Amino acid sequence: MRVHLTKDDNRPTEDAGIAVLHTERGNLPLDEIDLTATITGLTARTELAQGFRNPFDEPLEATYIFPLPDRAAVTSLRMEADGRVIEGILKERGEARADYDQAVHEGKRASIAEEERPGVFTMRVGNIMPGERVTVRLGLAGQLPYEDGEATFRFPLVVAPRYIPGTPLSGAQVGDGRALDTDAVPDASRISPPVLLPGFPNPVRLSVLVDIDPAGLPLTDVSSTLPVVNEPVDGGAQRLRVTPGERLDRDFVLRLKLGDETAVTTSLATRPDAEGGTFLLTVLPPVTSAPRVPATWRWCWTGRAACTAGRWPRPGARLHGS
């Protein structure tokens, strides 16, 4: 299937650019970003790998502000350095900060990721040894929005400039960003990363690979905001790879045309496990401009002898049939 190149209406202004790592020795540009996504039906599982290297002759702590999709949940955090792998643990913010600061004080390698705003995260990586490469991997999972016969996979690759109102505060700033903390936005310096502006040399290697499995849904068209190469794979799946050399100056957006013009479309994906497994049932309405007629659904789930007609099952119910 041919993939169409489209424009992104939410492309950042010319002041936007690639976020960089801030250290005591100055800004340390990000070395590489690897984005791998698997789209199954209307769900997506994504791994974001961010790699960087310390070119100086002393250990450094680096701070990096980066965007993530606001509809995705972070499922894992892992840091790889000097042949070692450190798995992240979900903790309350205050406890996580205290544990991170203690590890850095003891000379240990450590990292912490915090959500500053919906879709904007701050990551700190402590004690990067001289000449050492560090890779931080984030796992994400989420649903794709679907409207008018089109599902959208959007992954932001840049933190766009934000409007910072208010009067600047005196004293030390709480973050390392470009904007000053104000009485209206007291953490402005934590959500305004230093950037490598357009026109400057681009040191970041961007790699994006997306596997698309319609899971039985009719896929008729794919469009992308970045140039991609369609690589052959077995079955009805597709593999898209972004052309090497692309800059991190806009969101990466894939739009998938799914569904049938006149008929209801369904798909069923299963995942066995030790407890029996789970399944994902997707039901798409007809892609048509005709007036919408309320549908009557009939569901059965375990633990109940009778089915429920005309309304959706309670949240978290395990469906048995339909």
C-alpha positions as a Markdown table, in Angstrom:
| # | Residue | x | y | z |
|---|---|---|---|---|
| 1 | Met | 0.0 | 0.0 | 0.0 |
| 2 | Arg | 1.3 | 3.5 | -0.9 |
| 3 | Val | 1.8 | 5.9 | 2.0 |
| 4 | His | 0.8 | 9.5 | 1.4 |
| 5 | Leu | 2.9 | 12.4 | 2.8 |
| 6 | Thr | 0.8 | 15.0 | 4.5 |
| 7 | Lys | 1.3 | 18.2 | 6.4 |
| 8 | Asp | 0.8 | 18.5 | 10.2 |
| 9 | Asp | -1.4 | 21.3 | 11.2 |
| 10 | Asn | 0.2 | 21.4 | 14.7 |
| 11 | Arg | 3.8 | 21.9 | 13.5 |
| 12 | Pro | 5.7 | 24.0 | 16.1 |
| 13 | Thr | 6.8 | 27.6 | 15.4 |
| 14 | Glu | 10.2 | 28.4 | 14.2 |
| 15 | Asp | 11.3 | 28.9 | 17.8 |
| 16 | Ala | 10.9 | 25.2 | 18.5 |
| 17 | Gly | 13.7 | 22.8 | 18.2 |
| 18 | Ile | 15.3 | 19.7 | 19.6 |
| 19 | Ala | 15.4 | 19.6 | 23.3 |
| 20 | Val | 18.9 | 19.1 | 24.7 |
| 21 | Leu | 20.4 | 17.7 | 27.9 |
| 22 | His | 21.4 | 20.4 | 30.4 |
| 23 | Thr | 24.5 | 19.7 | 32.6 |
| 24 | Glu | 26.8 | 21.8 | 34.8 |
| 25 | Arg | 29.2 | 22.0 | 31.9 |
| 26 | Gly | 26.5 | 23.3 | 29.5 |
| 27 | Asn | 24.0 | 21.8 | 27.1 |
| 28 | Leu | 24.7 | 18.3 | 26.0 |
| 29 | Pro | 22.8 | 17.6 | 22.8 |
| 30 | Leu | 20.8 | 14.4 | 22.6 |
| 31 | Asp | 22.7 | 11.7 | 20.6 |
| 32 | Glu | 19.9 | 9.6 | 19.2 |
| 33 | Ile | 16.2 | 8.8 | 19.5 |
| 34 | Asp | 14.8 | 5.4 | 18.5 |
| 35 | Leu | 11.0 | 5.1 | 18.3 |
| 36 | Thr | 9.5 | 1.7 | 17.8 |
| 37 | Ala | 5.7 | 1.3 | 17.7 |
| 38 | Thr | 3.3 | -1.7 | 17.1 |
| 39 | Ile | -0.2 | -0.7 | 16.1 |
| 40 | Thr | -2.8 | -3.5 | 16.5 |
| 41 | Gly | -6.3 | -2.5 | 15.5 |
| 42 | Leu | -6.9 | 0.7 | 17.5 |
| 43 | Thr | -4.2 | 0.2 | 20.1 |
| 44 | Ala | -0.5 | 1.1 | 20.1 |
| 45 | Arg | 2.4 | -0.1 | 22.1 |
| 46 | Thr | 5.5 | 2.1 | 21.8 |
| 47 | Glu | 9.1 | 2.0 | 23.0 |
| 48 | Leu | 11.1 | 5.3 | 23.1 |
| 49 | Ala | 14.8 | 4.9 | 23.4 |
| 50 | Gln | 16.8 | 8.1 | 24.2 |
| 51 | Gly | 20.6 | 7.8 | 23.9 |
| 52 | Phe | 23.3 | 10.3 | 24.9 |
| 53 | Arg | 27.0 | 10.4 | 25.8 |
| 54 | Asn | 29.2 | 12.3 | 28.2 |
| 55 | Pro | 32.1 | 13.8 | 26.2 |
| 56 | Phe | 33.7 | 15.5 | 29.2 |
| 57 | Asp | 36.3 | 14.3 | 31.7 |
| 58 | Glu | 34.1 | 14.3 | 34.8 |
| 59 | Pro | 30.8 | 12.6 | 35.9 |
| 60 | Leu | 27.7 | 14.7 | 35.0 |
| 61 | Glu | 24.0 | 14.9 | 35.9 |
| 62 | Ala | 21.9 | 15.7 | 32.8 |
| 63 | Thr | 18.3 | 17.0 | 32.7 |
| 64 | Tyr | 16.1 | 16.4 | 29.6 |
| 65 | Ile | 12.6 | 17.8 | 29.0 |
| 66 | Phe | 10.7 | 15.8 | 26.4 |
| 67 | Pro | 7.1 | 15.3 | 25.1 |
| 68 | Leu | 5.0 | 12.1 | 25.2 |
| 69 | Pro | 1.5 | 11.4 | 23.7 |
| 70 | Asp | -1.1 | 12.6 | 26.2 |
| 71 | Arg | -3.4 | 9.5 | 25.5 |
| 72 | Ala | -0.6 | 7.0 | 26.4 |
| 73 | Ala | 0.3 | 5.5 | 29.7 |
| 74 | Val | 3.9 | 4.9 | 30.7 |
| 75 | Thr | 4.3 | 1.1 | 31.3 |
| 76 | Ser | 8.1 | 0.8 | 31.9 |
| 77 | Leu | 11.3 | 2.8 | 32.4 |
| 78 | Arg | 14.7 | 1.3 | 32.0 |
| 79 | Met | 18.2 | 2.8 | 31.9 |
| 80 | Glu | 21.2 | 1.0 | 30.3 |
| 81 | Ala | 24.7 | 2.1 | 31.1 |
| 82 | Asp | 28.1 | 0.4 | 31.0 |
| 83 | Gly | 26.6 | -3.0 | 30.4 |
| 84 | Arg | 24.2 | -2.6 | 33.3 |
| 85 | Val | 20.4 | -2.4 | 33.2 |
| 86 | Ile | 18.4 | -0.5 | 35.8 |
| 87 | Glu | 14.6 | -1.0 | 35.9 |
| 88 | Gly | 12.4 | 1.8 | 36.9 |
| 89 | Ile | 9.9 | 1.6 | 39.8 |
| 90 | Leu | 6.7 | 3.7 | 40.1 |
| 91 | Lys | 6.7 | 5.8 | 43.3 |
| 92 | Glu | 5.1 | 8.9 | 44.7 |
| 93 | Arg | 6.9 | 12.0 | 43.5 |
| 94 | Gly | 8.5 | 13.1 | 46.8 |
| 95 | Glu | 9.7 | 9.6 | 47.6 |
| 96 | Ala | 11.1 | 9.1 | 44.1 |
| 97 | Arg | 13.0 | 12.4 | 44.2 |
| 98 | Ala | 14.5 | 11.6 | 47.6 |
| 99 | Asp | 15.7 | 8.1 | 46.4 |
| 100 | Tyr | 17.2 | 9.6 | 43.2 |
| 101 | Asp | 19.1 | 12.4 | 45.1 |
| 102 | Gln | 20.4 | 9.8 | 47.6 |
| 103 | Ala | 21.6 | 7.5 | 44.8 |
| 104 | Val | 23.4 | 10.4 | 43.0 |
| 105 | His | 25.0 | 11.5 | 46.3 |
| 106 | Glu | 26.3 | 8.0 | 46.8 |
| 107 | Gly | 27.9 | 8.1 | 43.3 |
| 108 | Lys | 25.4 | 5.6 | 41.8 |
| 109 | Arg | 23.9 | 5.8 | 38.3 |
| 110 | Ala | 20.3 | 6.7 | 38.5 |
| 111 | Ser | 17.5 | 8.3 | 36.5 |
| 112 | Ile | 14.1 | 9.7 | 37.3 |
| 113 | Ala | 11.2 | 10.7 | 35.0 |
| 114 | Glu | 8.4 | 13.1 | 36.1 |
| 115 | Glu | 5.3 | 14.4 | 34.4 |
| 116 | Glu | 5.3 | 18.2 | 34.5 |
| 117 | Arg | 2.2 | 18.8 | 32.4 |
| 118 | Pro | 0.0 | 16.4 | 30.4 |
| 119 | Gly | 2.3 | 15.2 | 27.7 |
| 120 | Val | 5.5 | 17.0 | 29.0 |
| 121 | Phe | 8.0 | 15.0 | 31.1 |
| 122 | Thr | 11.3 | 15.9 | 32.7 |
| 123 | Met | 14.0 | 13.2 | 33.0 |
| 124 | Arg | 17.2 | 13.5 | 35.1 |
| 125 | Val | 20.1 | 11.1 | 34.7 |
| 126 | Gly | 22.8 | 11.1 | 37.4 |
| 127 | Asn | 26.4 | 10.2 | 37.4 |
| 128 | Ile | 27.1 | 9.8 | 33.6 |
| 129 | Met | 30.7 | 8.7 | 33.6 |
| 130 | Pro | 33.3 | 10.3 | 31.3 |
| 131 | Gly | 32.9 | 9.0 | 27.8 |
| 132 | Glu | 30.0 | 6.8 | 28.8 |
| 133 | Arg | 26.9 | 6.2 | 26.7 |
| 134 | Val | 23.5 | 6.0 | 28.5 |
| 135 | Thr | 20.3 | 4.8 | 26.9 |
| 136 | Val | 16.9 | 5.4 | 28.7 |
| 137 | Arg | 14.0 | 3.4 | 27.4 |
| 138 | Leu | 10.3 | 4.2 | 28.0 |
| 139 | Gly | 7.5 | 1.8 | 27.3 |
| 140 | Leu | 4.1 | 3.3 | 26.4 |
| 141 | Ala | 0.6 | 1.9 | 25.7 |
| 142 | Gly | -2.6 | 3.5 | 24.6 |
| 143 | Gln | -5.6 | 3.7 | 22.4 |
| 144 | Leu | -5.8 | 5.5 | 19.0 |
| 145 | Pro | -8.5 | 8.1 | 18.6 |
| 146 | Tyr | -10.9 | 7.2 | 15.8 |
| 147 | Glu | -13.2 | 9.6 | 14.0 |
| 148 | Asp | -14.9 | 9.7 | 10.6 |
| 149 | Gly | -13.3 | 6.4 | 9.5 |
| 150 | Glu | -9.7 | 7.4 | 10.4 |
| 151 | Ala | -7.5 | 6.4 | 13.3 |
| 152 | Thr | -4.6 | 8.6 | 14.3 |
| 153 | Phe | -1.2 | 7.7 | 15.8 |
| 154 | Arg | 0.6 | 10.8 | 17.0 |
| 155 | Phe | 4.0 | 10.9 | 18.6 |
| 156 | Pro | 5.4 | 14.4 | 19.6 |
| 157 | Leu | 9.1 | 14.8 | 18.8 |
| 158 | Val | 9.5 | 18.4 | 20.1 |
| 159 | Val | 8.3 | 20.5 | 23.1 |
| 160 | Ala | 6.8 | 23.5 | 21.5 |
| 161 | Pro | 7.3 | 27.0 | 23.1 |
| 162 | Arg | 4.7 | 27.8 | 25.8 |
| 163 | Tyr | 3.1 | 31.1 | 26.8 |
| 164 | Ile | 4.4 | 32.0 | 30.2 |
| 165 | Pro | 2.3 | 34.8 | 31.9 |
| 166 | Gly | 3.0 | 36.6 | 35.1 |
| 167 | Thr | 5.9 | 38.5 | 36.8 |
| 168 | Pro | 9.3 | 36.8 | 37.1 |
| 169 | Leu | 10.2 | 35.6 | 40.5 |
| 170 | Ser | 13.4 | 36.6 | 42.2 |
| 171 | Gly | 15.8 | 34.0 | 43.6 |
| 172 | Ala | 16.9 | 30.6 | 42.2 |
| 173 | Gln | 14.9 | 28.9 | 39.5 |
| 174 | Val | 13.4 | 25.5 | 40.1 |
| 175 | Gly | 14.5 | 24.2 | 36.7 |
| 176 | Asp | 17.1 | 24.6 | 33.9 |
| 177 | Gly | 14.8 | 25.8 | 31.1 |
| 178 | Arg | 14.9 | 29.1 | 29.1 |
| 179 | Ala | 11.8 | 30.7 | 30.7 |
| 180 | Leu | 12.0 | 32.3 | 34.2 |
| 181 | Asp | 9.7 | 31.2 | 36.9 |
| 182 | Thr | 6.8 | 33.6 | 37.4 |
| 183 | Asp | 4.0 | 34.2 | 40.0 |
| 184 | Ala | 1.5 | 32.7 | 37.5 |
| 185 | Val | 3.7 | 29.8 | 36.4 |
| 186 | Pro | 6.2 | 29.1 | 39.3 |
| 187 | Asp | 7.7 | 26.1 | 37.5 |
| 188 | Ala | 8.1 | 27.7 | 34.1 |
| 189 | Ser | 11.8 | 26.8 | 34.1 |
| 190 | Arg | 10.9 | 23.1 | 34.3 |
| 191 | Ile | 8.7 | 23.1 | 31.2 |
| 192 | Ser | 10.7 | 25.3 | 28.8 |
| 193 | Pro | 13.7 | 23.3 | 27.7 |
| 194 | Pro | 16.8 | 24.8 | 26.0 |
| 195 | Val | 16.7 | 24.0 | 22.3 |
| 196 | Leu | 18.9 | 23.5 | 19.3 |
| 197 | Leu | 17.2 | 26.0 | 17.0 |
| 198 | Pro | 16.5 | 25.3 | 13.3 |
| 199 | Gly | 19.5 | 26.2 | 11.1 |
| 200 | Phe | 22.1 | 24.8 | 13.6 |
| 201 | Pro | 23.8 | 21.5 | 13.0 |
| 202 | Asn | 21.5 | 18.6 | 13.8 |
| 203 | Pro | 23.4 | 15.9 | 15.8 |
| 204 | Val | 20.4 | 13.7 | 16.7 |
| 205 | Arg | 20.0 | 10.5 | 14.9 |
| 206 | Leu | 16.2 | 9.8 | 14.5 |
| 207 | Ser | 15.0 | 6.3 | 13.9 |
| 208 | Val | 11.3 | 5.5 | 13.7 |
| 209 | Leu | 9.9 | 2.1 | 12.9 |
| 210 | Val | 6.1 | 1.3 | 13.0 |
| 211 | Asp | 4.5 | -2.1 | 12.5 |
| 212 | Ile | 0.8 | -1.9 | 11.6 |
| 213 | Asp | -1.5 | -4.9 | 12.1 |
| 214 | Pro | -5.1 | -4.0 | 11.2 |
| 215 | Ala | -6.2 | -7.1 | 13.2 |
| 216 | Gly | -8.9 | -7.9 | 10.7 |
| 217 | Leu | -10.1 | -4.3 | 10.1 |
| 218 | Pro | -10.1 | -3.2 | 6.5 |
| 219 | Leu | -7.1 | -0.8 | 6.1 |
| 220 | Thr | -7.6 | 1.2 | 2.9 |
| 221 | Asp | -5.1 | 4.1 | 3.2 |
| 222 | Val | -2.1 | 5.4 | 5.3 |
| 223 | Ser | -0.7 | 8.9 | 5.4 |
| 224 | Ser | 2.3 | 10.3 | 7.3 |
| 225 | Thr | 3.7 | 13.7 | 8.2 |
| 226 | Leu | 7.3 | 12.4 | 7.7 |
| 227 | Pro | 8.6 | 10.6 | 4.6 |
| 228 | Val | 8.5 | 6.9 | 5.2 |
| 229 | Val | 9.6 | 3.7 | 3.4 |
| 230 | Asn | 7.1 | 0.8 | 3.2 |
| 231 | Glu | 9.0 | -2.4 | 3.9 |
| 232 | Pro | 7.5 | -5.7 | 2.9 |
| 233 | Val | 6.3 | -8.1 | 5.7 |
| 234 | Asp | 4.3 | -11.3 | 5.7 |
| 235 | Gly | 0.5 | -11.4 | 6.0 |
| 236 | Gly | -1.7 | -8.3 | 5.9 |
| 237 | Ala | 0.6 | -6.2 | 8.2 |
| 238 | Gln | 2.7 | -3.2 | 7.1 |
| 239 | Arg | 6.1 | -2.0 | 8.3 |
| 240 | Leu | 6.9 | 1.7 | 7.9 |
| 241 | Arg | 10.4 | 3.3 | 8.5 |
| 242 | Val | 11.0 | 7.0 | 8.5 |
| 243 | Thr | 13.6 | 8.1 | 6.0 |
| 244 | Pro | 17.0 | 8.7 | 7.7 |
| 245 | Gly | 18.1 | 12.3 | 8.2 |
| 246 | Glu | 14.7 | 13.7 | 9.3 |
| 247 | Arg | 14.8 | 16.5 | 11.9 |
| 248 | Leu | 13.0 | 16.5 | 15.2 |
| 249 | Asp | 11.0 | 19.6 | 14.4 |
| 250 | Arg | 7.4 | 18.4 | 14.3 |
| 251 | Asp | 5.1 | 15.7 | 15.5 |
| 252 | Phe | 5.2 | 12.3 | 13.8 |
| 253 | Val | 1.6 | 11.5 | 12.8 |
| 254 | Leu | 0.2 | 8.5 | 11.0 |
| 255 | Arg | -3.4 | 8.5 | 9.9 |
| 256 | Leu | -5.0 | 5.1 | 9.1 |
| 257 | Lys | -8.3 | 4.8 | 7.1 |
| 258 | Leu | -10.1 | 1.9 | 8.6 |
| 259 | Gly | -13.7 | 0.5 | 8.4 |
| 260 | Asp | -16.3 | 0.0 | 5.7 |
| 261 | Glu | -18.5 | 2.6 | 4.1 |
| 262 | Thr | -21.8 | 0.9 | 4.7 |
| 263 | Ala | -21.3 | -2.0 | 7.2 |
| 264 | Val | -20.3 | -2.4 | 10.8 |
| 265 | Thr | -16.8 | -3.8 | 11.0 |
| 266 | Thr | -15.4 | -6.0 | 13.9 |
| 267 | Ser | -12.1 | -7.5 | 14.8 |
| 268 | Leu | -10.9 | -9.7 | 17.6 |
| 269 | Ala | -7.4 | -9.9 | 18.9 |
| 270 | Thr | -6.4 | -12.4 | 21.6 |
| 271 | Arg | -3.4 | -12.7 | 24.0 |
| 272 | Pro | -3.1 | -16.0 | 25.9 |
| 273 | Asp | -1.5 | -16.0 | 29.4 |
| 274 | Ala | -1.2 | -18.3 | 32.4 |
| 275 | Glu | -4.7 | -17.3 | 33.6 |
| 276 | Gly | -6.4 | -18.1 | 30.3 |
| 277 | Gly | -5.7 | -14.8 | 28.5 |
| 278 | Thr | -7.4 | -11.6 | 27.4 |
| 279 | Phe | -9.0 | -10.4 | 24.2 |
| 280 | Leu | -9.7 | -7.1 | 22.5 |
| 281 | Leu | -12.9 | -6.7 | 20.6 |
| 282 | Thr | -13.1 | -3.7 | 18.3 |
| 283 | Val | -16.4 | -2.6 | 16.7 |
| 284 | Leu | -16.4 | 0.2 | 14.1 |
| 285 | Pro | -19.5 | 1.9 | 12.8 |
| 286 | Pro | -20.1 | 2.4 | 9.1 |
| 287 | Val | -18.1 | 5.2 | 7.6 |
| 288 | Thr | -21.1 | 7.1 | 6.1 |
| 289 | Ser | -22.7 | 10.5 | 6.3 |
| 290 | Ala | -26.2 | 8.9 | 6.9 |
| 291 | Pro | -27.9 | 9.8 | 10.2 |
| 292 | Arg | -26.7 | 7.7 | 13.1 |
| 293 | Val | -29.2 | 5.2 | 14.5 |
| 294 | Pro | -28.7 | 4.0 | 18.1 |
| 295 | Ala | -27.5 | 0.4 | 18.1 |
| 296 | Thr | -28.7 | -2.3 | 20.5 |
| 297 | Trp | -25.9 | -4.5 | 21.9 |
| 298 | Arg | -26.1 | -7.8 | 23.7 |
| 299 | Trp | -23.2 | -8.7 | 26.0 |
| 300 | Cys | -22.4 | -11.7 | 28.2 |
| 301 | Trp | -19.6 | -11.8 | 30.8 |
| 302 | Thr | -18.3 | -14.4 | 33.2 |
| 303 | Gly | -20.0 | -14.6 | 36.6 |
| 304 | Arg | -23.4 | -13.8 | 35.2 |
| 305 | Ala | -26.0 | -16.3 | 33.9 |
| 306 | Ala | -27.9 | -13.8 | 31.9 |
| 307 | Cys | -26.8 | -11.3 | 29.2 |
| 308 | Thr | -27.3 | -7.5 | 29.4 |
| 309 | Ala | -29.1 | -6.0 | 26.4 |
| 310 | Gly | -29.1 | -2.4 | 25.3 |
| 311 | Arg | -26.4 | -1.0 | 27.5 |
| 312 | Trp | -22.6 | -1.4 | 27.9 |
| 313 | Pro | -21.2 | -3.7 | 30.6 |
| 314 | Arg | -19.7 | -2.3 | 33.8 |
| 315 | Pro | -16.1 | -1.1 | 33.6 |
| 316 | Gly | -13.5 | -3.8 | 34.0 |
| 317 | Ala | -16.0 | -6.7 | 33.2 |
| 318 | Arg | -14.5 | -9.7 | 31.5 |
| 319 | Leu | -16.6 | -10.3 | 28.4 |
| 320 | His | -17.6 | -13.9 | 27.7 |
| 321 | Gly | -19.4 | -13.5 | 24.3 |
| 322 | Ser | -21.7 | -11.4 | 22.3 |
